[in-house]
Amino acid sequence: MNFISKTIQIPDRTVAVSNGGTVRVRFIVNETGKPIDIEIVKSIEYALDDECMRVISLAKDWIPASDKGKKLKAYSIQPISISFK
């Protein structure tokens, strides 16, 4: 979350047309910890959706799932909350 809050740049359009809320981003963390197949599950506004997907794609420090010591791909959902108060 620290990486996300430092990296995200709220689009001007989002500030103009939205009151904030929570975007939910779903993706797969592959065996090396890289997020792939990134998609929006819950949207606030399309410009913010694009920014959230960009930020998740930059985050490389995810811990992959494992089973009996073998690293596996697994889905993850990351909520990103935005407030303009």
MIMI-774748 format. One record per residue (C-alpha): x, y, z. Coordinates in steps of 0.5 Angstrom, whole numbers, padded with zeros to 4 digits, always signed. Layout:
XYZ...
//
This chain:
+0000+0000+0000+0006+0005+0001+0008+0004-0006+0001+0005-0009+0000+0011-0005+0007+0014-0007+0006+0012-0014-0001+0014-0016-0003+0020-0019-0010+0022-0019-0012+0024-0026-0016+0031-0026-0022+0028-0029-0023+0024-0023-0023+0030-0018-0028+0034-0023-0033+0028-0024-0032+0024-0017-0033+0024-0010-0028+0019-0009-0029+0011-0007-0025+0005-0007-0023+0002-0014-0022-0006-0014-0016-0009-0018-0016-0016-0019-0009-0019-0022-0005-0026-0022+0001-0026-0018+0006-0030-0022+0011-0035-0020+0016-0029-0020+0012-0024-0016+0010-0020-0022+0003-0018-0023+0000-0020-0030-0007-0020-0033-0009-0014-0029-0017-0012-0029-0022-0007-0026-0027-0011-0022-0030-0005-0019-0029+0002-0022-0030+0009-0020-0028+0013-0026-0025+0010-0032-0019+0015-0032-0017+0013-0025-0018+0006-0027-0013+0006-0032-0008+0010-0027-0009+0004-0022-0008-0001-0027-0001+0002-0029+0001+0003-0021-0001-0005-0020+0003-0006-0026+0009-0003-0023+0009-0006-0017+0014-0012-0017+0015-0014-0010+0009-0019-0009+0010-0025-0006+0007-0031-0010+0003-0036-0007+0006-0043-0006+0004-0050-0004+0009-0055-0001+0015-0050-0003+0013-0050-0010+0011-0043-0012+0004-0042-0016+0000-0037-0020-0005-0034-0016-0011-0029-0016-0010-0023-0012-0015-0017-0011-0012-0010-0009-0017-0005-0006-0015+0002-0008-0019+0008-0004-0019+0015-0006-0022+0021-0002-0022+0028-0004-0024+0031+0003
//
